[in-house]
Amino acid sequence: MNERPTNYNLLVEQWIPILMTDGKCGRIGIRDALTQAGRIRQIAASNPMDRVAILRFLLALLYWCKGNPADEGRGTSGDAFPADWFLKLNDNEDCFNLLGEGKRFYQDRAARRSRAATDLIQEIPTGNNYWHFRHSTDKADGVCHACCAMGLLRLPLFSVSGLPDLKSGINGTPPVYVVPWGMSLLETLLANWSPSMLLGEPAWTQPDIRPTPGQDVPLLTGLTLLSRRVWLDDPEQSGTCVGCGAVETPVIRTCMFQSAGEQKNAQWSDPHVVYSGEMPRRASKAADLTTAGKFRMDRPWPDLLARMLEAGKFGPGKRSAAFLIVGFATDQAKNIDVWERLIALTSSELSRDTATSMILQWQKQASQLGRRISGSKTEGTAALAAVRPHVEGRVSGKVGDLLAGDANAWDRAAAEYRPMMDMIAQSLSPGFTTAAVQRRKEIANVLPDMRPQPEAAKKTGRKKGGDT
């Protein structure tokens, strides 16, 4: 016989996966995460979507409980936030119940459409989606309380539009999130805790909260605005979580799950989103790399880095020497991919103009390679598509050196193409004739030219092999 489920209060239940500074790992509740933040290395969720979602949630809690940081120090003098900063949590414990008859965390009784609880977790296939290496059956497999909580936290950040009437979150199509990152959870929270003129109320106090049309969106409202109405059904007392693999744990198989209506709001300025300078502004988004001809990183990365420089996220006076960048690629309701990069800066003395110029030159040179290695643009582009992910993967891991403006670092980045071009040369020009050998040499020597470009050359018309 099933017993009445407990409320599962997120303040005290151990649901947040963490890695401690001493190398130990485990799970922890909200109170301990905030008061022991100096001893926590980072949120240790396996999916970068959860790392960003949990971090933003803890940041919203910090604003809600303490308000804006003090002008001097911006935080705490010790290795943890003082426990008395979070007394507000004691007076609002019922806001953080995952289950029960009263208030529930990020849930709305108005939800009426019955769905599988696995709809909360993007990487678990539902409906007729391809299963690939993870197999699950709607409403037969379930997820544990901790996975449900993390799935609810994803809603403001990673909801997408789709049938029958689902709408995206406040940011529209999920953008690339750029989060200042520290050596501990405490450092990370402090690096993200900046004064805000308008804080507002979070969705855990008012799940149906909506911004006033035509007015600026308060920070806490924007960080927590729910794009779905959800109401979790009662759990079964023992099962295996299809999300994290926990065994002999209570699992929730079904829930009420429906759209909360249109949430996209042009008045919202997300603190972790990089926007273009022109109007109407556009947020940097993760490219769908499965689209024909788009399996390339040379365009998204330079655009994103250039915008980060323009927005002043790099440079002297910044509290963080590293940034966690998370991109979630979608095609309407299809979840394509999620990726992350950790950019560690090697120098705080960045020349914005020099770095921007080198980034744009890298983008231009990379776009010309296809034409330079083959008279056929289609042939050259197809050959480069096979090697560019490897090259750009290695180059993007050295972004800190590149942003320092070191010309040698950019030359080393260009040299990453050399072994790949050797293989392309053998593929495009097989055989042992004099002409074939000569063409292989020419192809193998094609690299991005990162030398400073003379002003005169910039003003002349397009030369052979130039950009179109």
C-alpha positions, 0 to 999 in steps of 0.5 A, a space after each residue: 500500500 502506498 503511503 502519503 508522499 512527503 512534501 520533499 522540501 528542497 531547503 533540506 533534502 539532499 538533491 543538488 549534486 556538488 563537488 567539494 573543494 576537498 574532492 568529495 562529491 555528494 548532494 546537498 540542500 539549498 540551505 547548506 549550498 548557500 551557507 557552505 558555498 566556500 567549501 563547494 568547488 562547483 555544481 556537479 551535475 552531469 548536464 551543463 544545463 543543470 549547472 547553469 540552471 541551479 547556479 542561476 536559481 541560487 543566485 536568485 535566492 541570494 538576491 531575494 534573501 539579501 538584496 543587492 550587494 554592498 558597495 564595498 566588498 560585494 559580499 562576505 569577508 569569510 569563506 561562506 555567506 553568513 547563515 543569518 542572511 537566509 532567515 527569509 527562507 525559514 519564513 517561506 519554507 512552504 514555497 520550496 515543497 516539491 510535493 504536498 497539498 499546499 504550495 509547491 515549488 515552481 508548480 501550478 494547480 491550473 495545469 490540466 494536460 496529462 503528460 509523462 514526467 520525463 517531459 521535464 528532462 530534455 535528454 530523455 526521449 518522449 513520444 516518437 523521438 528517436 531513442 538512440 542510446 537511452 530507452 524510456 517509455 512514457 508514463 512507465 518510466 519515472 524520474 526521482 525527486 531530485 531530477 524533477 526539481 532540476 527539470 523544473 529549474 530548466 524551464 525558465 532557461 531552456 523551454 522551446 516552442 512546439 506543438 500543440 501550443 507550447 511556447 518558448 521561455 522569456 528569452 525566446 529560442 534558448 540563447 547561449 548563456 555566459 556565466 562568470 565562473 569562480 574557483 568555488 561556488 562562493 566565488 561564482 555567486 559573488 562574481 554574478 552578484 551585481 547591483 540591480 535597480 529592479 529586483 521584483 518577485 521570484 516565481 517560487 512565491 508567485 508561480 503565475 507571475 507575469 511582467 507588466 507589458 511594455 515595462 522593464 522586467 524585474 531581475 528576479 521575475 526574469 530569472 525565474 519566469 515559468 514557461 510551463 504550468 506543471 503539477 507533479 503527480 504522487 510518486 510511487 514508493 520504489 523504482 529506478 530513475 531513468 534520469 540519474 539511474 538511482 535505484 530503489 527510490 521514489 519515482 514520479 511517472 506522470 504530471 500535468 504539463 502544459 504551456 504557460 502562454 507567450 513568455 518572450 519579452 523584448 524588455 528583458 535583459 538577461 544578465 547571462 546573455 550576450 546581445 548584439 549592439 544593433 537594434 533590434 538587438 539579437 541574442 547569441 544562439 547555439 547553431 544547429 550543427 546537424 543542418 547541411 553545411 552548418 557543421 562548423 564553429 568558425 562563425 558562432 565563436 567569433 561572433 560570440 567572443 566579439 560580442 562579449 568584448 563589446 559588452 565589457 565582459 572581459 578586461 580589467 576590473 572584472 571579478 571573474 577570470 573564467 566564464 562557463 559558456 553553455 549553448 543549447 541547440 534546437 530546431 523548434 521542438 527538437 532538442 539537438 545538442 547541448 555543449 559547454 566551454 570553460 574560458 579561462 583568461 590568462 591576462 586581465 590586460 586585454 586590448 579590446 580593439 586588438 582582440 576584436 580585430 584578430 577574432 574577425 580576421 580569424 572568421 574571415 580567413 576561415 570562411 575563405 579556406 574552402 575556396 582556397 583549397 579547391 576551385 569548387 566551393 562545394 568540394 572545398 566546403 565539404 572537405 573542411 566540414 570533416 575537419 573543422 569541428 576538430 580544429 575549432 574544438 582545439 582552438 576554442 579551448 585556448 580562447 584565454 590565450 587568444 583574447 590576450 592578443 598574443 600574435 603567437 597564440 593566433 599563429 598556433 591556432 592557425 597551425 592546428 589546421 596543418 595536419 588536417 590539411 595534409 589529410 584533405 590534400 590526400 583526399 582531394 588530390 590522390 595519385 602520383 602524377 606531377 600535377 597531383 603531387 603539386 596540388 597536394 603541396 598547395 592544399 597542405 600549405 593553406 592555413 588561415 593567415 593571421 598576420 597583421 593586414 596592411 591598411 592598403 590591402 583592406 581597401 582594395 577589391 577582393 583578390 583571388 580566393 577572397 571572401 565573397 
